[in-house]
């Protein structure tokens, strides 16, 4: 974006200096997390993308890869209320959303029921090992994730703003776990896989975590900063050609409306329209993280795996041939025709400053 005096993205116009200060704070968040988390910069970027769009994020990885530490550390860099729920087989819906308790008015002696809010009434909710609790309890989060409200005893209670659910699950040990149903998976904006560190990163982890060093993270982003950044994301430009590309990419995940052979061979159900909406928003957030106010083709392809991998249901043939959703998405990105004009405008002219 060429230099202008203000950015009319909010109720109050933001000056270029204010926008640059907000974007620099995003970089500061990444730097703060790097003081605790070694590597995993791609995962951190995807967490920030989910935060900027106001969506929820599911992290999957083997034990010991710092998934819980990553979420709790992110919360410490934000001036937001944070709560953690350890999901277990005996967890009940009321343990999440809250329950009514019987109280007595000390003046009149009259007894009445009062709703006591559960841990879901927070800004950042860490649902740790979410697949270890039965579907009945998992479903208690559905309304909160979609509507940002809780219904109880005929009353509706709004959740604080902003509100994010960051959930973790362990793909290795399946005994005593309950796979998330597709309806709930679709509520997550992104499904992020956390991989093993490199050899150099693992040596750094050993050095940092076996000594006496204690790291205190600083709060970088405040509540209003986050809400303002979410407003900026919605105003990032995206061209009609890129919207068409996203629509085609989403439709090509469906076996009955694609020519892609991998999809026809291995996919049972493809992604719905919510996937296209998520691709647009995540691409806009990725552009903003890179200090651009126009989406590029690279932004879309950068977030495609995180947005689509949990919205594509594979068939038995895929399991027999060891094909996973990432392989299908790779084929889609390779074979879906690229737009003629992949940029809204020249990338350099869409950069702030």
Secondary structure by P-SEA (a helix, b strand, c coil): cccccccccccccccaaaaaaaaaaaaaaaaaaaaccccaaaaaaaaaaaaaacbbbbbbbccccaaaaaaaaaaaaccbbbbbbbccccccccccbbbbbbbbcccccbbbbbbbbccccccbbbbcccccccccccccccccccccccccccbbbbccccbbbbbbbbcccccccccccaaaaaaccbbbbbbbbcaaaaaaaaaaccccbbbbbbbcccaaaaaaaaaaaaaccccaaaaaaaaaaaaaacccccccccccccccccccaaaaaaaaaaaaaaaaaaccccccaaaaaaaccccccccccccaaaaaacccaaaaaaaaaaccccccccccccccccccc
